[in-house]
Amino acid sequence: MRYRMAMFFLPVLLAACTVGIRPEFTQSFVDANRGLDDDAWSAAYSPQMGLLAVGRDSGRLELWDARRKDVRIALQAHELRTQDITFGPADGIVISRSSFGNVEVGDIVQYENGPKVWDARSGELLHAFREGHWKPGAASATPLRGLYLLASYDELHIYDHASRALVGAPLRVPGDGGVTCLDWDEASGLIAAGTDRGVVLLLRLQRDAAIPRLEVVDRHAAHAPGPRNDMLAVMLLDKGTRLVTVQRSPVRAQALHDDVPPLYQGLQHETVRWNLAGWQREHVYSSSLVGLHQAGFTRGEDWLVLAGVAGGSARIEGKIELLDLRGGVAWLYQANTTHATAVLLPPAREGLVLQHGRATRVRYLDQAGSVPWSPPR
């Protein structure tokens, strides 16, 4: 594994509690992204570490200390696009994945599906899963400190960071498809896993004789089996009593089939809040997006970030939609590419929309603030 480090280092210890953001940070980030010919495909922020992580098309992974104006590490984390980023605040780590497929052509062999674990302070590669059997899948921290879940399609592995090894037996769910998204709740101990077949699994991580194991405590499928049912995000709320899912919607895809270009047919979605006591649909959120490629959130913030396109057969534009899960309000922002991404920075009361050759600040919590913001469209 080749990796390079930039001239900038994170010289301070990352705290375990929520930390603030330096006022100049977001504008410094915007300035550094101006004219950059390396599009961001993923971005995530950890309030506990004060760390913004960005994965780029070239395979680069950037770690920005949001408590400082221009302190960052740049790593050539993967040979292919960096698409998935997971934080481990308790251990001060970042887990990245390419999820872009393995390459085996003659003497050229690149195994890019395996997760890589990085020290968030120094950028040191702590562990890499280089085996060829790894398939694309989600990753997540868990309610048990030091233990992480790493999916290899329909297998969920338990990673013990202290021993730098997989422990226990993997949980296999072949009938439910590959694991595409994960979330966890500390108060209830629940873990939610969404799959590419539209199934949600509720899990618990148990320790038996010091050997951890996963068990399925509930399972739910919102739609009948079929294509384009995949889950894009799952988010546990209210101490694990409610769940928000972002999922491809066959019903909405059929309804909009004649109104969107062929490239975006089948990419329609629905966002639903469930009461887990009986899987009752409490609310279905409206959306202006006619195609969705990414959904995410910042832990501890009851907002969703939806990245996709809006418009119709005559004209399609890239958009970012920020959805308030409590109030139901959605703000729509324009992007200059159909594959933009965005991230929320709650301590700064603003977010960043990452586009082609630029980044834009959005004051989603305080639209009347003095910082320049992108008006909702």
Secondary structure, DSSP 4 states (H G I P E B T S, - for coil): ------S----SPPPSS-----TTHHHHHHHHHTT-SS-EEEEEEETTTTEEEEEETTSEEEEEETTSSS-EEEEE--SS---EEEEETTTTEEEEE--S--EEETTEEE--SS-EEEETTT--EEEE---TT-----EEE-SSTTEEEEEETTEEEEEETTTTEEEEEEEE-GGG--EEEEEE-TTT-EEEEEETTSEEEEEEEEEETTEEEEEEEEEEESS-S-SS--EEEEEEETTTTEEEEEEE-HHHHHHTTTTS-GGGTT--EEEEEEETTTTEEEEEE----SEEEEEE--TT--EEEEEEEEE-SS-EEEEEEEEETTT--EEEEE-SSTT-EEEEEGGGTEEEEEETTEEEEE-SS-TTSSS--PPP-
